[in-house]
């Protein structure tokens, strides 16, 4: 049986430096946004601008407990064509710093027959450079809005992610 009259941790004999270290450890363990808080699937809606045209983007990112992740983004055009980007890689969350490292990416084009292979070939030709640039910029300081929502700013644009509801 636990004696509730005794403190869980007796700090009376600690020097101030030891007390600060223990206090920081306790606060870190209580804060939201821990490594396991991000595990699961998240949705994000945004847009990209290419040559003065704006395209809506709908994405689902899935962060697995083993440190792997998968991201599928659907970039839709007004003509009913959709470019689907599927990425896999790894992730870490240290404090509020999220790092994503892409290890593979594939593209598919939906809703168009003519030109689809040319689009995919152009993307594949630049695949290694696209991955390198994404990994160079794949470090984000996230802000937990709620347990089911976080955001970050990248290239002066704010992205908001919501936990995917099953």
Secondary structure by P-SEA (a helix, b strand, c coil): cccccccccccccccaaaaaaaaaaaaaaacccccccccbbbbbbbccccccbbbbbbbbbbbcccccbbbbbbbbccccbbbbbbbbbbbbbcccbbbbbbcbbbbbbcccccaaaaaaaaaaaaaaaaaaaaaaacccccccccccbbbbbcccbbbbbccccc
